[in-house]
Amino acid sequence: MGAAFRRDWRMKNTGMTQDGKAPQPGSKALRKGRWSETGRYYILTTVTHLRQSLFQDFRSGRIVVEEMRRLDRDGYVKSMAWVLMPDHLHWLIEIGQDSSLPKIMMYVKGRSAYRINKEIQHHGRIWNKGYHDHALRKEDDVKI
């Protein structure tokens, strides 16, 4: 095995950066090892821009829920549970066929932001960049 292969494997499988250090919280290096597996369960968390309490407005929260349901209906995800708080979203999903975490989050955040700005006449960013994901092991973490 070559040194480049070992370095790339270590970065992908341990989350280490090229210099062998652990990435800092919020670092782009944390996303390099992100993996989307069809049929796997994930907990996704994302927050509003500047942690604004935008979803205290029922209409704004309703739009986010409608966009999550659209992704479920279109087969991108199977929504297992979700909690929409005033300034953030927790969402337990199973990834559908031909889907990925970045695509799912781009759709739900992009579509909901567009609709909130248009329908509620909000002006500006709705969501913070990025999101947190945690893959679950079916047998240990999810009781169906």
Long-range contacts (C-beta under 8 A, 24 or more apart in sequence): 26-130, 31-130, 34-101, 34-102, 34-133, 35-135, 36-95, 36-99, 36-100, 36-101, 36-102, 37-95, 37-135, 38-95, 38-96, 38-97, 38-98, 38-99, 39-94, 39-95, 40-94, 40-95, 40-135, 40-136, 40-138, 41-80, 41-92, 41-93, 41-94, 41-135, 41-136, 41-138, 41-141, 41-142, 42-92, 42-93, 42-94, 42-95, 42-101, 42-133, 42-134, 42-135, 42-136, 43-90, 43-91, 43-92, 43-133, 43-134, 43-136, 44-89, 44-90, 44-91, 44-92, 44-93, 44-101, 44-104, 44-105, 44-131, 44-132, 44-133, 45-88, 45-89, 45-90, 45-91, 45-131, 45-132, 45-133, 46-88, 46-89, 46-105, 46-109, 46-127, 46-128, 46-130, 46-131, 46-132, 47-87, 47-88, 47-89, 47-127, 47-128, 48-87, 48-88, 48-126, 48-127, 48-128, 49-124, 49-125, 49-126, 49-127, 49-128, 50-128, 51-87, 51-88, 51-128, 52-87, 53-86, 53-87, 54-86, 54-87, 54-116, 54-122, 54-126, 55-84, 55-85, 55-86, 55-87, 56-86, 57-120, 59-119, 59-120, 60-116, 60-120, 60-122, 63-112, 63-115, 63-116, 63-119, 63-120, 64-89, 64-108, 64-112, 64-116, 67-107, 67-108, 67-111, 67-112, 67-115, 68-108, 70-111, 71-104, 71-107, 71-108, 75-99, 76-103, 76-104, 76-107, 77-104, 80-142, 92-136, 101-131, 101-133, 105-131
